[in-house]
Amino acid sequence: MQVQVQLLTSAHDRANFRCGEVDLDRWLETQALQQQSKNTSRTFVLIDEANPEAVLGFYALTISQADGTAVPSKRSLPQVVPVIRLGRLAIREDLQGKGFRLGEILLLNAIERVVEISNLGSGVALVVDAKHDKAASFYRKYGFRASPDSPLMLYLPISVCRELVMAP
């Protein structure tokens, strides 16, 4: 399987994507393109080059802000700081746990994009609101740390994002 990450378009089959989380399936099918057209988020899909219409997984990015005291940092931050939010990340249910590491491919692609965004504009961290503890443990493997107020709101400082992008 040769995979590639692309910006979501109407050519991608969103209706047949199932990840095991009905809310994520419904959002991809009904909201992702609509939000993209309104410039409120960007959704990126993972496809197999042999079948580029089928969505294997996806994630969405938005620009946001966060409480500066919740963001892990070696220096003090303002009360409100710019962040990039990873709004959703999902892999097709029949591909989960099969050893393909598709979630990692999507996450590292998102981190690369976040570094680009922060280099062109600003952003002190990548933020994700994990849906549950299992999802949070996935993100913690990559260095995300929980907010002091909310264990499912996880932050990855831009400095760590840069290190991950530069790693061999």
CORVENLIN-V150431 format. One record per run of one state. SS is the DSSP state (H for helix, E for strand, L for the rest). FROM is the first residue (numbers start at 0). TO is the last residue. If there is no record, write none. Layout:
# CORVENLIN-V150431
ss:SS from:FROM to:TO
ss:SS from:FROM to:TO
This chain:
# CORVENLIN-V150431
ss:L from:0 to:1
ss:E from:2 to:6
ss:L from:7 to:11
ss:E from:12 to:12
ss:L from:13 to:20
ss:H from:21 to:29
ss:L from:30 to:30
ss:H from:31 to:36
ss:L from:37 to:40
ss:E from:41 to:47
ss:L from:48 to:49
ss:E from:50 to:50
ss:L from:51 to:52
ss:E from:53 to:53
ss:L from:54 to:55
ss:E from:56 to:66
ss:H from:67 to:69
ss:L from:70 to:78
ss:E from:79 to:90
ss:L from:91 to:91
ss:H from:92 to:94
ss:L from:95 to:100
ss:H from:101 to:119
ss:L from:120 to:123
ss:E from:124 to:128
ss:L from:129 to:131
ss:H from:132 to:139
ss:L from:140 to:143
ss:E from:144 to:145
ss:L from:146 to:151
ss:E from:152 to:156
ss:H from:157 to:165
ss:L from:166 to:167
